[in-house]
């Protein structure tokens, strides 16, 4: 153990960072009173580190906590009988991808890390007590899960109707919009830590087709996905291709 | 695991797969080639960008198999 290392201290810092990410994100879509912020800041959170591509909670399991992402990327997915996997959503810091497990007791899909992650676990019991004590917080989490389902609707439209290059561009822009909110954009550069295989699983195409689409968008000078980073090469063409309207993200309390 | 390369011919334009991809066996690579052809053809045929897709698979540099998909519309 390095000199000066204090596990308890690290634990507290990580816990604070986790709550900050959540509050920052919730503030974008809901108006929160300071009292409610204090309640969220006081939530007991157990911090755990997960390696990349590791299950957090599996299809069929009974969860006792909700998981708040402090750092890293997660994905929700479902695997069918023939072993093919569909990625349903990508999750970023400040999100609680399994918030529905508070009411839907047995998982109906998988939640796993894409990259190494720092996750904060909040027990269902704690959240239920908070909801009963502060109905406004419950409403805020409710709105959050409704936005989550709005994103699923968009994902269905995307996978069902758009050609593959537009599908990829749409997923990229959605991720960029969400990363912008939590201050994780780096110029015209952002993280999308998916392998070609995973891009295929998100878009409902094969890994070979995903590879071709990525190459095509790079050659056409629109956008470059390389080693989990997206660089926009031509913003106008990128937006035009994706046919993106951010309304469904409801990134303001008035939307 | 053997390494397979999937070159794609669309509208006379060849895209070579320099990287390749590992598959457990030839059967898994064949499935990937068929699915990839079908998936690219769906886009190409519906957007009208091409009438013919060929997925040309090489195993460790040597020809392995070729999947060809052609759109034919016969009007009455």
Interface residues (C-beta under 8 A of the other chain):
Chain A: X163 X164 X165 X205 X206 X207 X208 X209 X211 X212 X215 X216
Chain B: X6 X8 X15 X17 X19 X21 X32 X33 X35 X36 X39 X40 X43 X46 X47 X55
